[in-house]
Amino acid sequence: MEDFEILGRIEEVKTIAVGTRIHEIARLRKAFGSGRWRKVKGFATVRLEDGTIHRVELHWYEAHGIGRKKIKIKRYID
């Protein structure tokens, strides 16, 4: 898994799946608790472990009262 730091804000945030439409819903509920889980995507500038800075598409899961979990880089824009 890549380690990275998000620089600034995540932009163009869009929900791509909710509830049972999420393939990992059982694992999320077991690990973090029940809630209205959403799979979300957005774009941000990140700094990777090696110090390089990239514009990327991020995907993550979030639920009200639980927050963002499992943030990952889906693709590099530049």
SVG drawing of the C-alpha trace seen along z (x, -y; Angstrom):
<svg xmlns="http://www.w3.org/2000/svg" viewBox="-28 -23 40 32">
<polyline fill="none" stroke="black" stroke-width="0.4" points="0.0,0.0 1.3,-3.4 1.7,-6.0 0.9,-9.6 -0.1,-13.0 -3.0,-14.9 -2.0,-18.5 -4.9,-20.9 -8.5,-20.0 -10.1,-17.0 -12.1,-18.4 -14.9,-17.2 -16.1,-14.8 -18.7,-12.4 -20.5,-9.4 -20.2,-6.3 -21.9,-3.7 -24.1,-3.6 -25.0,-0.8 -25.3,2.7 -24.0,1.5 -20.6,1.5 -18.8,4.8 -16.9,4.5 -19.9,3.5 -19.7,6.5 -16.0,5.9 -16.5,2.2 -19.3,2.8 -17.2,5.4 -14.1,3.3 -15.6,-0.2 -19.2,0.3 -22.6,-0.2 -23.5,-3.4 -24.7,-4.7 -21.5,-3.8 -20.7,-5.5 -17.9,-4.8 -16.6,-8.2 -14.1,-9.5 -12.4,-12.9 -9.3,-14.5 -6.4,-15.9 -2.7,-16.8 -0.6,-14.4 3.0,-14.0 4.3,-10.4 6.8,-8.9 9.6,-9.7 8.7,-13.4 7.2,-13.7 4.0,-15.6 1.2,-14.3 -2.4,-15.1 -4.4,-11.9 -7.9,-10.4 -8.6,-9.1 -11.3,-6.5 -12.4,-6.0 -15.3,-4.9 -17.0,-7.1 -19.9,-7.1 -21.5,-9.8 -19.9,-9.8 -17.2,-7.4 -15.3,-9.4 -13.1,-8.5 -11.6,-5.1 -9.3,-3.2 -8.2,-6.1 -6.3,-4.9 -4.9,-6.3 -6.9,-5.0 -5.0,-6.7 -2.4,-9.3 -3.6,-12.3 -0.2,-13.8"/>
</svg>
